[in-house]
Amino acid sequence: MGAESSTDADEPARAGLKSNTKWYALGYPLFWLVAVFLVPLAMLVVFSFYVNIPGGSYRPGVTLENYARFLDVSATLGWPPVETNLYLRQLWLTIEISLVTAFASLLLGYPIAYYLARMNRPWLRSLLLITIISSLWVTYVIRAYAWQVILASGGVLSSIGVRTGLLAEPQSFYPGYWGLVVGMVYVFLPFMILTLYSSIRNIDGELLEASKNLGAGPVTTFRRVTLPLSKNGITSGMALVFILALGAYVMPRLLGSSAERTLPVLIEAQIMGEQNYPFAAAMSIGLIVVVLAFLWAMVRFTNVTAASLGGDEVAEPDGGAPDSTAYESSAGTTRVRSTLASVASAVGLTRLLGSAGRGLDSVVTTVDAQTRERVIWTASRLYVIAAMTFIAAPLGIIIAVSVTPEQFLTFPPGGFSMQWYVEFFTDPSWLIALINSLGIAGAAALLSTTIGGTLAFALDRYGYRWSAILGTFGVLPILVPPVIVGVAFLVFFLELGFAGTRAGIIVAHGIFYAPFPFILISQGLDELDRTYEEAAMNLGASPIKTIRTITYPLLRANVISGALFAFILSLNEYIIAWLLSLFLVDTIPIRIFNSLRYGYSPTIAAASVVFIALTVVVMVAIDHLSGGIWE
């Protein structure tokens, strides 16, 4: 009797626990994404009104002095401003460089994406994609260093110019505006290619075949079918590159002259040089306002909603809408991309490309179809070879420089020597930086995967009234420029006494890169056959045992791929780690960057090659585990 009463009394408790499970599952990721991410951003706003005290301190208060200094105008403004103070002028320059980078990336990237999407040899397409992706995840510091080697007065470009007679004497092409633009395009071109590739691959092949059967040549088919159906990919890539370029720090710092000091560079200088945290916070808010204004303009003028930011794109004709049954995705995978989806149409870019296509069409109509197609594909192959050389050559040059026997960076190397690799693996300072990098990246990957995976599982398995907003939290960190994330966490950790620690960098990286496991695990859950789980529970397995023995094994590839993405991104990240380190924590990207300030030892090249190798190994592992993640 007593036992029966005890069992009856336990039933309400178990029922209450079960009914609250969905809130327990949601509590962990929201703690990190709200309390430990949004709170620092909110503190950044508050901090921007603090009063700076010369000498590296500040006091709480409410003053507009920081914003007045940032927005100070020395003359009546026209549009664009004719004369402003340093900071506002550099803000306009930041926007200009970002727009130039986005347009140049589109013009260079579309032919590559189109060729890859239409390639009939999967092994070659996978090889080219892995090359592009591997260059994407190599730290900006290494890629900037590669372009320094190419653009320096004794570098590759200058040497070729002298030998061919184009230059009378060696000439340096950096620092400067166009050297910076080339470096920026190099860094962000892979983002454009992958976005466009995904868009073009989603176009129904039957539409292209129908166009060909109706007598249209390749140029007409491209102009009338492919281009209109890929316009969302064009606008997504444009917007993505613009936002990423807006927050770039490393390239402007290493390739730009004093005239090309973009706003992120000035923000870092205020923190590390002047120790004026309130003014740096005010400038950070100014950069956030630009990003928000850009997103608002797209939502306002392009019929794109923020709720659809992110999932796989479905190609549709102009004026049409995708069938609701053709595009279904979990809340996690439908929040990242579409808000970035229509800026090019707004500026008439697709019409410009269409006009170019009509001009080309009129030129080639006099050539028979077979010859015309052969010429076009030959030209495409040559272009792709040139573009892939542009992507891969800088990394190849770094590898060559790493085996030089010279005491300074020289290209081509005067011989072969492994001494710089020996120095890298025997120098305690480099080894400490390597150990720090691997430890921080491993811990950050674990944190990212638990945050993103728990949120993805909760949104997939439980019904929430505000699931669209909760899904947006899953991708929110990557929409904020990393320099802003670094400043926000620095302000937050300074108040907690947590700055200058490895744990602080781990937390910041773990949250910032959580969207990658979130998106990949959400995709896996969306494709998961639930009948296996139902069968296990019908056979008496508890929910926990079902997750452990059925759900996780089926999602293992997605989970591991997401963790590896977070690992390699954290391993190569510079600006967040640099801001939070306060000179107390050394990682490989930080050490390489600092070494480039004071010298050009070939040990830098050896360290870079080690990191490139790690990146390639991890990317191949991701591609293998996922069964071809980009296919």
KOLZA-928954 format. One record per residue (C-alpha): y, z, x. Coordinates in steps of 0.05 Angstrom, whole numbers, plus 32768, in hexadecimal, padded with zeros to 4 digits. Layout:
residues N
YZX
...
end
This chain:
residues 631
800080008000
803080138037
801E7FD6805F
80297FAA8022
806D7FCA8016
80807FBF805E
806D7F768059
80967F6E801A
80D17F8F803A
80CD7F608076
80CF7F21804B
811B7F24803C
81287F2F8086
80FE7EF2809A
811E7EC98062
81647EDC807B
81517ECB80C2
81377E8780AC
81747E788082
81A27E8980BD
817A7E6180F0
81A87E2480EB
81E47E5080FC
81BF7E708137
81AE7E2B8151
81F67E14814A
82147E538168
82007E4781B0
821E7E0181B9
825C7E138191
82687E5081BE
826E7E2281FA
82927DE881D8
82C47E1381B2
82CB7E5681D4
82C37E3B821B
82E27DF68213
83167DF681DC
83307E3A81EF
83457E238235
83677DE68216
838C7E1381E6
839F7E418220
83B97E048245
83EB7DFA820D
84007E438210
84037E41825C
84337E06825A
84687E34823C
84607E6A8272
84987E7782A4
848A7E6282EC
849C7E918324
84A67E6D8367
84727E818399
84337E74836F
84397EA58336
844E7EA282ED
845B7ED082B2
844E7ECA8268
84887EB1823F
84A17E7B8212
84CB7E488236
84D67DFD822E
84EB7DF78277
84A97DD6828C
84AD7DA18256
84F77D978263
84E87D8982AC
84AF7D5A829A
84D87D338266
851C7D368289
85417CF48280
85797CE282B0
85937CA78287
85917C8E8240
854C7C738234
853C7C2E821C
84F57C158210
84D57C18823F
84FE7C4E8262
852B7C318298
85387C7182BF
85147CB282B9
85037CEB82E7
84C67CE98314
84937D0682E3
84A37CDC82A6
84A97C9D82D1
84647CAB82EE
84497CB582A8
845F7C6E8296
84407C5582D7
83FF7C7882C5
83FD7C558282
840E7C1282A2
83D77C1782D7
83A57C2C82A1
83B67BF08276
83B37BBF82B1
836F7BDD82C4
83557BD6827D
836A7B8D8276
83517B7982BB
830E7B9C82AE
83067B76826D
83147B32828D
82E47B4082C6
82AF7B65829E
82A47B398260
82837AFF8285
82547B2F82A9
82417B548269
82367B128245
82097AF7827C
81E07B37827F
81D87B3A8234
81BE7AF28231
81927AF78270
81497AE68264
812C7B0B82A0
81277B55828E
81167B6B82D5
81557B4B82F1
81807B6682B9
81657BAC82C5
81737BA58310
81BA7B8F8304
81C67BC582D1
81AB7BFB82FF
81DA7BE18335
82157BE58306
82027C2A82EC
81F47C458331
82397C318348
82557C518309
82397C96831A
824D7C958364
82877CC5836C
82CD7CA8836A
82DA7CC583AF
82A47C9A83CF
82BA7C5C83AA
83037C6883BE
82EC7C728406
82C67C2F8402
83057C0B83ED
832D7C2D8424
82FB7C0E8455
83047BCA8435
834F7BCB842D
83637BED846F
83877BC684A6
83467BC484CE
831C7BBC8490
82F27B858473
83287B61844C
83597B618486
83237B4A84B8
830F7B10848B
83587AFC8483
83647AFB84CE
83257AD584DE
83337AA084A9
837C7A9984BE
83987AB2847C
83B77AEE84A1
83DA7AEA84E4
83CA7B3284F4
83A37B6C84D4
83C37B868495
83B67BC28469
83B07BB6841E
83B67BFF840C
83D77C2D83F9
83FA7C0583C5
83FC7BEE837C
83CA7BB5837F
839A7BD983AD
839A7C11837A
838E7BE08340
83537BC08365
83357C058371
83407C1A8329
83207BDB830E
82E57BE5833D
82DA7C2B8323
82E07C1D82D9
82C37BD682D5
827C7BF282CA
82937C17828C
82AF7BD68270
82707BAE8281
82407BE08261
826A7BE78222
826F7B9B821A
82257B92822C
82107BC281F5
823D7B9D81C3
82257B5781D5
81DC7B6D81D5
81E47B85818E
81F87B408175
81C17B22814A
81A17AEA8173
81937AC38133
81DE7AB98129
81E37A99816E
81A67A6E8161
81C27A58811E
82047A438140
81DD7A1A8173
81B279FA813C
81F279E58118
820879BE8155
823879EF8176
823979F081C1
82387A3081EB
82847A3381EF
828D7A2A81A4
82567A5D8196
82787A8E81C4
82BC7A8381A5
82A67A82815C
826C7AB4815C
82647ADF819B
82AD7AF081A6
82BD7B05815F
827C7B2E815A
828A7B52819C
82D27B64818D
82C07BAD8181
82A07BAF81C5
82DF7B9081E3
830C7BC481C3
82DD7BFD81D2
82DA7BEA821C
83267BE1821F
83337C258200
82FD7C498229
83177C2D826B
835F7C3C8259
83507C858249
83267C8E8288
835A7C6D82B4
83907C988295
836F7CD682B1
835A7CB982F5
836E7CE28332
83457CCD836F
83577C838372
83A37C8D836A
83A07CC5839D
837A7C9E83D2
838F7C5683C5
83D57C5E83A8
84157C6783D0
84497C9C83C0
84657C6B838C
84217C6A8368
84197CB5835E
83FE7CB68317
84057CF282E9
83C07D1082FA
83D47D0E8344
84167D328335
83F17D66830B
83C17D768344
83FC7D7A8374
841E7DAD8348
83E07DD98348
83C67DD3838F
84097DC783B1
84407DE9838A
84137E1B8364
843E7E0E8328
84097E1782F2
84377E1882B5
84577DD682C8
84137DB782D7
83FC7DCE8292
84397DAD8272
842B7D6B8295
83E27D71827F
83F87D798236
84237D3A8240
83E67D138256
83BD7D2D821B
83F47D1781EC
83EF7CD08208
83A47CCF81FC
83AC7CEB81B5
83E47CB981A6
83B77C8081BE
837D7C978193
83AB7CA18157
83C77C5A815F
83817C3D815E
836D7C658121
83AE7C5480FE
83B17C09810D
83697BF38115
83437C1180DA
83187C3B8109
83097C8480FA
82FF7CBC812C
82BF7CD18107
829B7C92811D
82AB7C9C8167
826E7C8B818D
822E7C6E8172
820D7C2B817D
82387BF28167
82227BC08132
823F7B7B813A
82617B6180FB
828A7B2580E8
82D57B2A80E1
82E77B4E80A2
82A07B648096
82827BA98096
823E7BBC80B0
82097BC9807D
82017C138074
81B67C0D807B
81BC7BE880BD
81E27C1D80E1
81CA7C6480DD
81CD7C968115
81CD7CE0811E
820E7D06811C
820B7D0C8167
82077CC18176
823B7CAA8144
82777CCF815F
82887CB081A3
829C7C6781A2
82BC7C4A8165
82FE7C6F816A
83047C4781AA
82F77C078184
83327BD88175
836B7BD981A6
83607B9281BF
83647B758179
83A57B9A816F
83C47B7581AA
83A57B328197
83757B3181D1
833C7B1181AB
836B7ADA8193
83807ACF81DB
83387AC881F2
83297A9C81B6
83637A6E81C9
83477A6A8210
83037A5981F4
83207A2181C9
83427A048206
83027A06822E
82DC79E981F3
830A79AC81F0
830179A0823A
82B579A08239
82A7797B81F8
82A57939821D
826879528246
8222794F8228
82067990820F
81CF79988244
81FF798D827E
823379B9825F
820379F38256
81E979EB829D
823079EC82BA
82437A298291
82057A5182A5
820D7A3D82EE
82557A5482ED
82407A9482CA
820C7AA38300
823E7A978338
82707AC48315
823D7AFC830B
82287AF78354
82717AFE8369
827C7B388339
823D7B5D834F
82537B538397
82957B738384
826F7BAE8366
823A7BB7839B
825D7BA183DC
82897BDF83E5
824B7C0B83E2
82287BDD8412
82627BE28442
825E7C2E8440
82147C2A8452
82237BFC848D
825C7C2984A6
822E7C6684A4
82037C4B84DD
823B7C39850C
82367C568553
82827C598556
82A87C9B854F
82D37C7F8518
82C77C5584DA
82C17C0D84EF
82A87BCF84CA
82807BA984DC
825D7BE08505
82577BD4854F
820D7BE88550
81DA7C14852E
81D67C608531
81BC7C978504
81E67CCD8527
82137CD784EB
81D97CE684BD
81C07D1884F1
82057D3884F2
82087D3A84A6
81C57D5E84A1
81D37D8E84DB
821C7D9F84CF
821D7DE284A9
825D7DD18483
823F7D908468
81FD7DB38457
82227DEA8432
82487DB6840A
82077D9183FA
81E47DD183E4
82207DE383B9
82217D9E839A
81D77D9F8389
81D97DE6836F
82177DDB8344
81FC7D998329
81B77DB78319
81D57DF282F4
82087DC782D0
81D27D9782BA
81A97DD0829D
81E67DEB8278
81FA7DA6825F
81B47D988245
81AF7DDA8220
81F37DD08200
81EA7D8781ED
81A07D8E81DB
81AA7DCB81AE
81E47DAA8189
81BE7D698181
81817D8E8165
81AB7DB98136
81D07D7D8119
81907D558111
81677D8C80F0
81987DB280C5
81CB7D9D8092
82137DB280A2
824E7DA68075
827A7D9180B0
82457D6C80D8
82757D3480EA
82A67D65810A
826E7D8B812C
82537D4A8148
82987D398163
82967D7B818B
82597D5F81AE
82807D2681CE
82C67D4581D0
82C47D5B821A
82BE7D148236
82FB7CFE820D
83287D2D8236
833E7D13827B
83197D3B82B1
835A7D5182D3
836E7D728291
832B7D93828B
83327DAD82D2
83787DC882C5
83647DE88283
83287E0C82A2
83517E2182DE
83847E4282B0
834C7E628288
83267E7B82C5
83647E9582E7
836F7EC382AC
83267EDA82B0
83247EDF82FC
82EE7EAB82FD
83117E738324
82F87E5F8369
82AF7E6C8359
82717E3F8354
82637E5C830F
82A77E4382F7
82997DFC830E
82537DFF82EE
82707E1482AB
82A67DDE82AD
82747DA882C1
82407DC08290
82707DBA8255
82927D7A826D
82507D548274
822C7D718238
823B7D32820E
82097D0A8237
81CB7D348226
81E77D3B81E0
81EA7CF081D4
81A77CE181F4
81827D1981D1
81A37D07818F
81897CC08197
81437CDA81A6
81447D078168
815C7CCE813D
81217CA38153
80ED7CDB8150
80B47CD3811F
80B57D1480F7
806E7D0C80DD
80527D29811E
807A7D698115
80677D6E80CB
801E7D6680DD
80227D9E8111
80437DCD80DF
80117DBB80A9
7FDB7DD080DA
7FFB7E1480E1
80297E0C811D
80687E36811C
80AC7E138123
80B37E2B816B
806D7E14817E
807A7DD1815B
80BA7DC78185
80957DDB81C5
80567DB181BB
806F7D768191
80BA7D6D818F
80CA7D7981D9
80927D4D81F5
80AB7D1481C8
80F37D1F81DF
80E37D2E8228
80FE7CEC8242
81407CF4821C
81487D3D8233
81397D2E827C
81657CEF827B
819F7D17825E
81967D4E8292
81947D1A82CA
81D37CF982B0
81F77D3C82B0
81DA7D4C82F5
81F17D0C8317
82367D0F82F6
82407D57830B
82277D468351
825C7D11835A
82977D328335
82D47D42835E
83157D55833A
82FA7D8D830D
82D47DAC8347
83107DA58375
83407DC78344
83107E008335
82F97E0B837D
833D7E268395
83267E1383DC
82ED7E4583D6
82B37E1783C2
82A17DD883E7
82797D9E83C9
82697D5B83E7
829F7D3583BF
82D27D6A83D1
82BF7D68841B
82C07D1C841D
83057D1B83FC
83217D4F842C
83037D2A8468
83267CEA8452
83687D0F8456
83617D22849F
83337CEF84BF
82FF7CB884B6
82C07CD284D7
82827CA784C9
82627CE884B1
82887CDB8470
82637C998469
82207CBB8476
822E7CF08442
82437CB98411
82027C93841D
81D97CD2840F
81FD7CDA83CD
81F57C9083BC
81AB7C9683C9
81A67CD3839C
81CB7CAE8365
819D7C718368
815F7C9D8367
81777CC3832B
818C7C848305
81497C638312
81277CA282F9
81517CA282BA
81417C5882AE
80F67C6582B9
80F37CA3828D
81197C828254
80F07C428257
812E7C1A8269
816A7C41824F
81987C05824F
81677BD6822E
end
